[in-house]
Amino acid sequence: MSIPGLGYIAPAPPPGSAAAAAALVETTTVKLQPFWEYRFEVPAATTLTVRLVSGTAEKDGTELAPHTPYVFTRVKSKINTWQTCELEVTSPNPDAYHAYTATPATPDATSLVSYLNLHMKLEGLRAAVQRTIENKNKNNNNAVGMGPRVLVCGPAGSGKTSLARTLAGWATRMGGQPMVVNTDPTHGMLALPGTLSAAVFATIMDVTAEWGGTPSSGPTAIPVKLPLSYLFGLRAPRENPKLYRALVSRLAVATTSRLADDPDVRRAGMLIDTGDLGHSGAAEDGDGDGNTNTSGYDMLAHVASEFSANIFVVLGSDSMTADLTRRFAGQKTTLGEDIAVVGLGRSDGAVERDAAFMQSVTEATIKEYFFGDVRRNLSPHTQQVPFDAVTIWKVVEDSTNVSSDEDFYDPAASDSSLERVEPSLAMSSCILAVVYAGIHDDPDTIRDANIMGYVWVAGVDEAKRKLKLTAPVPTRLGDRPMVLGNYPEPVIGLTG
């Protein structure tokens, strides 16, 4: 009961209660000088809240808003400042996370300066394209300009995704609308892992997430992005090179069409993240130092050719920079442009993300898609569906390499990468991708279809021949084919 004018005086929380635990939260202040970075690693069991108290700071090219709490979990990242800033860091379990301040003595000691120089060079190319477009409109000629198409590659753990995200963030802050393409199936961009995707970034990104949220993530203060996603369903391109090449080609057709139709996106160009394509360090792909064999370079060349990449940015490997320079010397894109190869140092603070960490990130991403996260709760819909009411296809693993694009496009040498399967107990806890295709379409059409959404197989009753499927929203299942991949692996106890 509250007394008017005096309010309600809450009793002291009992020991061991949630309120008592909250009282033990530790808050520290971190002051950064120009070009300094605050690097942190937060495990899944805890959270880290960062608030910008004064000055300016950014994370991967996106500025932090003053006095706004940003909650991080299950992440390895950094926050940097170009001038000075003061951060307030809060954690309910200070002993669980690891953080430190990196203090380069001079601007030359940080790789961010070289990345900023690259960004300014790209802005110069975009400005030249803008002038071409304006002259075209003024003189009514047929000149067509296109912004830079930057392909980011390098060894594992060199910071490729971080650089692509940083360049996208800076371009957005300059008023650009870059097309960002992810060709790495190990983690999804605005989609679940196991996919190849692309999206236009015309607004700021969510600082607490790698690429931000999708419309299925629920309400958010950050404008959502609308990705175009295709299911690969395998962990690495070498597990089915033919399928990977086909999906890269399909994604390239869709993205280049968007560039042709939208002058703003055409001016900004593309940023293509290749992940560990062809340089994972595996025995069949390289020597562990960033060197690749011919097969790896052929796959990289296919991605570059399909997207007409005219700038290769190689991180953390002088040998790979030299190899690509020799391979593409004198070559031109489909638009008649020279191909430039730029070697940059490994990203400062880039860390290896081991298999256990990546598995926890994958499971958290899937759970967030259906149930939300610490910021918002979602209520997915579960329904029973008869076996006969669904059409399920499975991605076929085929490590047969394609030696050339001629072999890849030979109809006689092309078999479908999907096979029709019946529901079974083996599908329990698996993720199915619902695609924009008809249930009577041929396998190649279903393979090339864009992903509509995902469902989780919560249970399989073979006796009653029914599937228990969980979807983000109530929807009728059965009108669209569903595709099952080998990656990501089944997620046990998603509702637990």
N, C-alpha and C positions, 0 to 999 in steps of 0.2 A: 504494500500500500504506500502511495506517495503522498507527502504532505505538500500542499500548494505553497510555492515560494521557496521550499527547501529541497524538493526533489527526493529521489530514492537513494539511500545509502546502501550499496551492495555489501553483503557480508564477505569476509575474507575467504578466498577459495580454499577448499580442503587440500592437503598435500596429495600429490599424484593426479590431480584433476587436470583437465585441458587448460583451464584458466591459470592454474599454477605453473604448468609447463610454458605457457605463453609469457609468464613473468620472467622466465629464465632466458628469454631470447637475448642474444648478444648483438649489439650494434657497434660497429667500428667506423671510423672515418678514414678515407683514403684520399690523399692529395697527390695529384699528378702534375708534373711539370711538362713543358712543351715536348712533344714526341714520345712521351712515356706511354706505357700500356699497363693495364690491370688485367692479368690473366687468371682464369679460374677454372676449376674442374669440379662439377657438382654431381654426385652420384644420384641414383634413383631414390635412395632412402630419405633424402632431405631436399630442402629448397634454399635458394639464395635470392634475397631481394636487394636490388640495387636502385638507388635513387640519386639523381643528379642534383646536388645542392647548389653549386655555383659553377660558372664557366661553361664550356662546351665540350661535349664528348660524343663519340659515335661508336657503333658496333657494326662492323662489316659494311661501312658506307652509309648507314642510316643513323641520323642524329637521335640522341636521347632527349626527350622532352624534359624541361626542368620540373623538379619536384613531383615526378611521376614514378610510382613504384613499378619496377620490372622484376617479375618473379621467374627465376631460372631453375630448372631441374633436369637432371640427366643430360648434361651438356659439358663440352670442353670448348671454351671460347675466350674472347678477350674484348676489352673496351679500351679505346685509345683516345688521345686528345692531341690536337695540333697546337694548342696554346696552353692553357692550364684549366684544371677543373678540380672539384671536390666531390667525392662520392660518399654516400652513406650506405654501408653494407650491413645487412641484417640476416641472421640465420638462426633457426631454432636449434640447430645442432652444429655449433662452430667447429667441432672436431671432425665432422664428416667430410667437409669440402676442403680442397687445397687451392690456395690463391697466393699470388705474389705480384709485385710490381716490377716490370721490366724497365730499366732506365738506360736507354742508349745515350752515349755521351754527346753525339752529334747527330744531326738529321741523316747523315750518310750511313749511320749505323742501323737504320731501320729500313726494311724492305718496303714499307708503306710509301716512302718517297718515290721509289721507282714505279710503284703501282700508280701513284698519282700522276707521274709523268706520262705513263701509258694512257691513263684516262684523258689527260689534256690533249694528247696526240689524237685519240679517237674523237674528241670533241671537235678538233680541227677538221677531221675528215667529214664529220657530220655537218659542220658549217658549210663545207664545200658542196655537199649534196644539197643542202638547203638553197644555196645560190643557183645550182643547176635547176632545181625544181622551179624557183622563181623566174629564171630566164625562160624556162619552157612555157610557163603560163603567160609570160610577157610577150614572147616572140612566137608563140603557138608552134613550136617545133616539136620534134619527136624524141628529144633527148630524155633519157630516163636515168636518174641518179639513184644509187642505193648505198646506204650506210655501210660501215665496216662489218664484216662477219668474222668474229674473233673466235677461234677454236683454242680452248685452254686444255693443255695436256701436260703430262709429267708423271713421275713415279708416284707410288702410293704414299700418302701422308705428306705430300708437298704443299698442300693448301689450295688445290685447284678449285674446289667448290667455294671456299672462302673468297678467293679472288674473283670468281664469276659473280658472286653475290655482292661483293664490294663495288665492282664496276657497274653492276646494275643499280645499286643504291645511289652511286654518284651520278649516273646518267639521269635517273629519275629526279634527283634534286636539281639538275640543270634544266628540267622541263622536258626531258626526253621520254620516249616510250619504247625501250628496247625489248626485243623478243628474246627471251631466255629459253634455251633448249637443254634438257638433261638427257644424255645418252648413257647414263650409268644406272643399270638396273638394281644395284645393291641398295640404293636408297632413293625413294621417290621425291620428286619436286612437286609439291602441291598434290601429291597422290601417294598411294601406298607403295612400299617397296616392290620391286619386280616389274616396274613400268618404265617406259620412255615417255617423256612429256615435254610440253612447251607451253609458254604463257607470255602474254604481254604484261610488262610491269610499268604501269602508268602512274601508280601511287606508291606511297612508302610501304616498306615491309614491316612485319611484326618483329620487333627486336628480340623477343623471347623465343622465337621459332626460327628454324633454318630458312624457310622460304615464306612463311606466313600461312594463314588458314585458307581453306576452300569453303564454298557455300555450305557444305554439309557439316562444317565445324560449329555451326550455331552462331548466335549474334556476337558481334565483336566491334570494337571501336575502330579497328583497322580495316580499310576497304579490302574486300576479298578479291582474289584473282581467279580468273576462269581458265583452268588448264585444259589442254588437249592431251589425252593420255591413251597409250596403247599398251596392252599387256604383253610382256615378254615372258614372264612367269618362270624365269631361270636366274641363277645368281650371276653368271658370267657369260659374255657373248660367245666364248668358245664352246659352251655347252650346246649351242645350236647356231652356228654362224649364218646359215641360210635364213633362218627366221629372223635373226638380228638384223641382217642386211635388209630384209624385206620391210621390217618395221621402221628402220631408219629412213628408207626411201619413202615410205608412206607418210611419216612425220615431216619429212622435208617438203613433200608436195603441199601439205596443208599449211606449213609455216610460210613458204615462199609465196603461196597464194595470198596470205594475209598481208605480206609485205607489198605485193603488187597492188592490193586494193586500198591500203591505208598509207597515205603520204607521211604521216607522223611516225609510224612504225618503220617504214622504209628508210626514212632519214636516220633513225636511231640505230638500225641494223640489228645484228644478232650477237648473242654471247652463248657459246656452245661449251658446255661442261662435259668432258669425255670420261670423267671418272678414272678408273684404272684400265681403260681400254688399251689392250696390247702392251701394257707395261706394268703389269701387276707384280713382276718379280718372280712369277712361277717359272719352272724349268722350261716349259714349252713356249713361254712368251718372252723371256729375257734372262739376264744374268744377275738380277737383283740390284743393279746399279742404275736402273733406268734405261738400259739398252733393250731393244726389242729385236725380234727376228723378223724375217720377211713377212710372215703371216700377220704379225701384229701391226706392222706398217701398212699392209694392204687393208686391214680393217679400218685403221685410222684414215687412210687415204679415201676409203669409201665414204666415211662420214664427212670428210672435208669436201669431197666432190659433190655429194648430194646437197649440201647446204651452201655450196659455192664459197667456202671459207677463203678469205684472202689474207688473213693474218693468223699465224700460228704463234701462240704464246706458250713457251715451254718453261716449266718451273723446276728448278733444282736439279737439272741434269745437263751438263755441258756436252756430254757424248750424244745425247738424244737431240740436242739443238744442232750439233754438227751433222748428224745423220739426216735429219729432216731438211736441213739446208741443202745438202747434196742431192737428196731425192727430189726435191721440188725446185731445184735451180732451173731457171728458164721456163718453168711451167706457168700457165695462166689459168684463171678461173673461166667459167662459162661466159662471164661478162667481159672477158678480155683483159682482166686486171692481173698485174704481177702478184705473186704470192710472196709475202714477207714472213720470215721466221725470226721471232724475238725470244731471246733467252733471258730469263729473270731468275733471281735467287729464290731459294725456298722461303716460303712465307714464315716470318718471325712468329714463333709460338705455335707453329703447326705441330700437332702431336699425333701419334699413331692411335687409332681406335681399334682395339683388339676385337676378336670375335665375340667375346662375352659382352662387351660394351655395345657393339652393334646389334646383337641379339636383343638386348634390353631396350635399345632405342626403337627397333622394329616392333616389338611387342607393345611398347608405349604408344607408338604412332597408330597402330591398329586399334588399341583400346580407346584412344582419344577420338578416333573417327566415329566410333559407335557410342561412347559414353561420356565424352568430354574430358576436361582436365581440371586442374586446380582452380581455374578461373570460372568455369561454367560446367554445369551438369547437363547431359543430354539423356533423353529417354527413347531408346530404340524400340522398334516394334518386332515382336517375334510371332511367327505363324507356322502352322503345320501345312505342309505341301505334299500331295501324293507324288510318288515317283514318276507316274505317267504324265504329270502336269508340268514337268520341267525338262529342259533340253540342256545337257551338260557336255562340254567338250574339254579335252585335256591337252595341254601343251606337250609335244613329243620332244624328248631330249635326243639330239642327233649331233654328235661332235664332228661329223664329216665336214671337212673344210672346203670352202669354195675358193678355187684358185684364182678366179678372175670374174669380172662382171659379166663376161660373155657366158660363162658357165652358169652364173646366178640367174641370168635372164633367159636361159634355154628352157623352153617349156618341157622338153623331153626329159630334162634332168631335174625338174622341179616337182617334188612331192609335197603334199600338204603337211604342215607342221602341227596340225591338230588331229585328234582322233575322238570319235564319239564314245562316251563311256556311260555306264549305268550307275546310279547312286549306290553307295556301299558304305560299310562301317569305316572303311579307310578314309572317307571324306570327313569324318568327325573332326571338328575344330579347325577345319580348313577355310580359307577365304576364296570366294567365287567372285569373279568379275562379271557384272552384267553389262553387255555391250549393245551398241546401237546397230542391231541387225535383226533379221527375221529368223524364226526358228527353222524355216525351210531353206535358208540360204546355204550356199556351198561353203566348205571349210575355209577357202581362201578369203571369201567375203567376210566371214566371221573373224578370221585372223586379223584382217585389216580394219576392223570396226573400232571406233572410238569407245572408250569405257564410259558407261553411264553411271555406274556406282558399284558398290560392293555389298555382299552379304556374307555373313558368318554362319557356318554350319554348326548350330548349337547341339544337334543330336540327330542320330539316324536310327529309325526303327525298321529293321528289315522284315520283321514279322508282319507289321501293319503296312509296310511299304510306304513309309512317310518320312519326310525330311523336316527337321525343325530348323527354320532359317531366321536369323536376326538381321534386320535391315535398319538403316538410320531413320527412315520414315515409313509410315504405313503405305504399302504399295502392292500392286498385283504382280505376283511373280509367275512366270510361265509364258508371257508374251514375248520375252526376249531370251536369246540363248545366254548361257553362263559358261565361263571358261575357268578351268582349274589349272593352276600352275604348280610347279615344284617349289617355287619360292615366292613369298615367304613360307616358312614351314608352319605346320599347324600350331595354333595358339591355344594351349590348354588353360582352362580356368579363366577365360576372358571376363566372365561375369563375377569372378571371385574378388 
